[in-house]
Amino acid sequence: ANTTRASRNYDGTYAITGHKWFCSAPQSDAFLMLAQTRLTGGEDALSCFLVPRILPGGERNPFAIQRLKDKLGNKSNASSEIEVDGTTGWLVGEEGRGVRTIVEMVNRTRLDCIIGSAAGMRQGVAEAAWHARHRFAFGAVLIDQPAMTAVIADLQLEAEAATWTAMRLAAALDSGTEQDLAFSRLAQPVAKYWVCKRGPEHAYESLECLGGNGYTQAFPLARRYREQPVLAVWEGSGNVIALDVLRAMATTPAAIEAFLGEIDLARGHDNLLDTYLNSVRDLIASAEPRTARMTVEAMALALQASILVRYAPLAVADGFIQSRLGSRSLVYGALPTGVDLDAIVARA
């Protein structure tokens, strides 16, 4: 549906004309921009262009910012609506393969979203834990009240799972091996879907730990609560990501093998985990669009549990398995007995 058009100039550059409803970070020095080009066969197809703000000769490239978006949050990182009119761009990748070209950037940005959500969770639980350690109520420091201890521990479990997962995915992209790239093709959208979706709820529960102070702009968690949803929206919101997982499974069988091989590395640690890994295999085998979200959620929890078993402290891994893979509560703080709350809270 992209209506922006690009025509080839005599010097090999392209003149781009059209309207962009969303242009992120308009203060940037250059942009990747999609526009329709006329291919040799006569059909139109999207191509990808590098569009600088300042041309090599020093003159400004036509780039009219019509307005900044009045967003829910993320206000310090501006988004804009723009017009380009004869704006110069350089072709990136093959003509007519613009979406494929820009997806390489999108995949890196999806990892950014996972890391950003994990960082937001860390901020949330750190603020909540600090407040609870310094607030005296009902005869004891708040962190020592059993109900609050359970909430902080649960928030920390979520933050740990998100952080270890983000680091595993970053390591996979850094390694660049065929096995790790196949694993990333499936694991990255799985983690993008789940970790980013957990962010807003985590921010809210962290905010609530501060009571009324948390709901004021003088404290940082009100802003964190507004910031977290954008990471789930950026580079593909929930259904787009879940369907991308199904598409990857349908087109890249090696990705399924690599993903299953990764989660199976934790087999034998816990009977509950082994049973859950078996159920994930069944869900993958029967996945369809109607069950996409359920399948991706199960894959994400299995991946996080497997990573925690292999890398995180035992109290964290076992606490995650008991609270996420068995009968789960819909709210933070309702942890089953047997979870080592003190060990987990100490890490917050």
URMO-V78745 format. One record per residue. RES is the residue in three letters. PSI is psi in whole degrees, 0 to 359 (* if undefined). OMEGA is omega in whole degrees, -180 to 180 (NA if undefined). Layout:
RES;PSI;OMEGA / RES;PSI;OMEGA
This chain:
ALA;1;-178 / ASN;124;-177 / THR;354;177 / THR;138;-176 / ARG;151;178 / ALA;131;177 / SER;144;-174 / ARG;134;176 / ASN;167;-178 / TYR;333;-176 / ASP;8;178 / GLY;349;173 / THR;180;180 / TYR;146;174 / ALA;120;-173 / ILE;131;-179 / THR;132;177 / GLY;189;-175 / HIS;138;176 / LYS;116;-179 / TRP;324;179 / PHE;119;171 / CYS;111;-176 / SER;148;175 / ALA;63;-174 / PRO;351;177 / GLN;358;-175 / SER;163;180 / ASP;339;-178 / ALA;160;-175 / PHE;149;165 / LEU;125;-172 / MET;135;176 / LEU;141;177 / ALA;155;179 / GLN;134;173 / THR;152;178 / ARG;116;-178 / LEU;169;-176 / THR;333;178 / GLY;357;178 / GLY;350;-179 / GLU;157;177 / ASP;144;178 / ALA;153;-179 / LEU;135;174 / SER;161;-177 / CYS;137;-177 / PHE;145;170 / LEU;121;-176 / VAL;108;178 / PRO;154;174 / ARG;323;-180 / ILE;128;-179 / LEU;163;-177 / PRO;329;179 / GLY;354;178 / GLY;347;-179 / GLU;157;-179 / ARG;137;173 / ASN;134;180 / PRO;122;-174 / PHE;95;-172 / ALA;114;177 / ILE;115;-178 / GLN;321;179 / ARG;160;170 / LEU;145;-179 / LYS;138;175 / ASP;87;-172 / LYS;161;175 / LEU;314;179 / GLY;200;178 / ASN;34;-173 / LYS;330;-180 / SER;343;176 / ASN;92;-168 / ALA;146;167 / SER;149;-172 / SER;169;171 / GLU;130;-171 / ILE;163;169 / GLU;137;171 / VAL;141;-174 / ASP;98;-176 / GLY;26;-177 / THR;136;-175 / THR;133;177 / GLY;154;177 / TRP;131;-179 / LEU;133;175 / VAL;124;-177 / GLY;197;-178 / GLU;144;175 / GLU;135;-179 / GLY;356;179 / ARG;38;-174 / GLY;319;-178 / VAL;315;179 / ARG;321;-179 / THR;313;-174 / ILE;339;178 / VAL;331;176 / GLU;318;176 / MET;319;-179 / VAL;318;-180 / ASN;319;176 / ARG;321;-179 / THR;330;175 / ARG;322;175 / LEU;321;174 / ASP;318;-179 / CYS;320;178 / ILE;313;-180 / ILE;318;179 / GLY;319;178 / SER;318;178 / ALA;318;178 / ALA;320;177 / GLY;321;177 / MET;319;179 / ARG;317;178 / GLN;316;-177 / GLY;311;-177 / VAL;329;178 / ALA;315;178 / GLU;317;-179 / ALA;316;-179 / ALA;320;179 / TRP;314;179 / HIS;314;-176 / ALA;332;179 / ARG;344;-177 / HIS;0;-179 / ARG;121;180 / PHE;122;-179 / ALA;144;176 / PHE;38;173 / GLY;5;-180 / ALA;162;172 / VAL;140;-172 / LEU;324;-178 / ILE;336;-179 / ASP;356;174 / GLN;125;-171 / PRO;321;-179 / ALA;319;180 / MET;323;177 / THR;317;-179 / ALA;322;180 / VAL;312;-180 / ILE;319;179 / ALA;318;-179 / ASP;318;176 / LEU;322;179 / GLN;321;177 / LEU;316;-180 / GLU;317;180 / ALA;320;179 / GLU;313;-178 / ALA;317;180 / ALA;319;-176 / THR;312;179 / TRP;322;179 / THR;315;179 / ALA;319;-179 / MET;323;177 / ARG;319;179 / LEU;321;178 / ALA;319;179 / ALA;322;179 / ALA;318;179 / LEU;323;179 / ASP;321;-176 / SER;319;176 / GLY;10;178 / THR;158;-179 / GLU;320;180 / GLN;314;-179 / ASP;324;178 / LEU;322;176 / ALA;318;176 / PHE;316;-178 / SER;326;-178 / ARG;329;179 / LEU;317;-175 / ALA;326;-177 / GLN;309;176 / PRO;328;176 / VAL;311;-179 / ALA;322;178 / LYS;315;-180 / TYR;308;-168 / TRP;311;-177 / VAL;316;-178 / CYS;327;177 / LYS;330;180 / ARG;343;-175 / GLY;307;-177 / PRO;318;179 / GLU;321;178 / HIS;318;179 / ALA;318;179 / TYR;313;-177 / GLU;323;176 / SER;316;179 / LEU;317;-177 / GLU;332;179 / CYS;335;179 / LEU;0;-179 / GLY;217;-178 / GLY;327;179 / ASN;324;-178 / GLY;336;-177 / TYR;6;178 / THR;155;-180 / GLN;350;179 / ALA;340;178 / PHE;153;-168 / PRO;347;-171 / LEU;343;173 / ALA;319;177 / ARG;320;179 / ARG;321;180 / TYR;324;178 / ARG;330;-176 / GLU;324;-171 / GLN;321;-177 / PRO;330;-175 / VAL;331;-179 / LEU;334;174 / ALA;331;-178 / VAL;319;-177 / TRP;141;172 / GLU;40;176 / GLY;109;177 / SER;185;-166 / GLY;304;-176 / ASN;323;178 / VAL;315;-178 / ILE;316;-179 / ALA;319;179 / LEU;331;175 / ASP;325;176 / VAL;314;178 / LEU;322;-180 / ARG;319;179 / ALA;322;180 / MET;327;-178 / ALA;329;-173 / THR;342;-176 / THR;80;180 / PRO;329;179 / ALA;331;179 / ALA;321;177 / ILE;314;-180 / GLU;318;-179 / ALA;319;-180 / PHE;312;179 / LEU;323;177 / GLY;324;179 / GLU;309;-177 / ILE;331;-180 / ASP;349;178 / LEU;342;-180 / ALA;3;-179 / ARG;145;178 / GLY;349;-180 / HIS;323;-173 / ASP;135;-179 / ASN;321;179 / LEU;318;178 / LEU;317;-180 / ASP;318;178 / THR;319;-180 / TYR;320;179 / LEU;323;176 / ASN;319;-180 / SER;327;178 / VAL;320;176 / ARG;318;180 / ASP;319;180 / LEU;319;179 / ILE;318;-178 / ALA;332;-176 / SER;15;-174 / ALA;140;175 / GLU;166;-176 / PRO;322;-178 / ARG;329;-178 / THR;15;-174 / ALA;314;-177 / ARG;318;180 / MET;318;180 / THR;313;-177 / VAL;321;177 / GLU;313;180 / ALA;320;178 / MET;320;-179 / ALA;316;-180 / LEU;322;177 / ALA;318;179 / LEU;313;-179 / GLN;316;180 / ALA;317;-179 / SER;317;180 / ILE;317;-179 / LEU;320;179 / VAL;322;-175 / ARG;335;-172 / TYR;330;-172 / ALA;164;174 / PRO;153;-175 / LEU;319;-178 / ALA;323;180 / VAL;311;-178 / ALA;312;-179 / ASP;322;177 / GLY;320;179 / PHE;314;-179 / ILE;314;-178 / GLN;322;-173 / SER;341;-176 / ARG;331;-173 / LEU;347;176 / GLY;218;176 / SER;117;-173 / ARG;144;171 / SER;155;179 / LEU;356;180 / VAL;157;176 / TYR;147;174 / GLY;352;179 / ALA;64;-176 / LEU;145;179 / PRO;157;175 / THR;150;-178 / GLY;344;175 / VAL;132;-178 / ASP;84;-175 / LEU;316;-175 / ASP;318;-180 / ALA;321;-179 / ILE;317;-180 / VAL;326;179 / ALA;332;180 / ARG;347;178 / ALA;*;NA
